[in-house]
């Protein structure tokens, strides 16, 4: 009988090419992918070569990036389109043509699809498999870290525009990731640097912020929970909570895809049950709560804590936790991971620049200053 495998870790690298250390970490059987940052970018040729090198090492590795549009876009030069914010896409919603009520909404949906197609096509032309998008948070006007990354305050508009954007991603063969479940838009604190607390009731959250996750449960291929504590539901941040991930997201809202933890190095992930935890403890807690994959970002660089040793400590710690029975590999989680890999071939950059579908999509995007 074939042994069950599960590669839950998404790691990063320090530079623009793979070092021997990078290769060793990416070849580890518990590594399932890597996430790219701006520091890994020089130009398209370099990015394409890096991605090709990663795939030669492990064809099954999921090459990821945070590339949403607006201020969250890792690659901005050498031909990459400056993508609009989600708020700018949603602005079309209110611009009805004379005598055609609702036409603005349809224009916004078409522009969102175009954005998804352009975003995914350009990434895939350089070898990137997957982007953590779209943002499903609601824009309450209070969160600086979310802000114009959100489509709207209205969960109905968010759902329709997110679904449209995901359709564009799908046209280019890319999966999607709705974030940050059940909602990060209400709290002011930034979970990168603080531990946000949302004191609303479960009922209030489910009838507002969390609505897109239920409405999109047949379209979402992955979800990323928020490093936010909702104390009326659970004392742990959502990404470490069985209540949120298993009882609510999977059972009540019917989500069937992959669940990523957000970055375990963020301040919002450093305390669980009021106690500071190691990256291994955080990863094991997230996996046992219902995450299929966990991210550790920005710990591979020379200026990071212990100059990258945190990555090796996590790899060793998670392997030891598996041996001790503190965490069990999941064939179902592994299937969810591999399902995120592109299912169709990508156009290379030259072919993409001549693609009628891509050129039409470009023309539909709002101008970005």
PyMOL commands that set and color helices and strands:
alter all, ss='L'
color gray80, all
select helices_A, chain A and resi 20-27+38-40+44-57+86-94+103-125+147-149+155-171+202-206+211-215+238-240+242-252+267-269+279-289+305-323+331-338+349-353+356-364
alter helices_A, ss='H'
color red, helices_A
select strands_A, chain A and resi 9-11+31-36+62-65+67-69+72-73+130-131+178-181+196-197+222-225+228-230+234-237+258-263+271-272+275-276+293-295
alter strands_A, ss='S'
color yellow, strands_A
deselect
rebuild
show_as cartoon
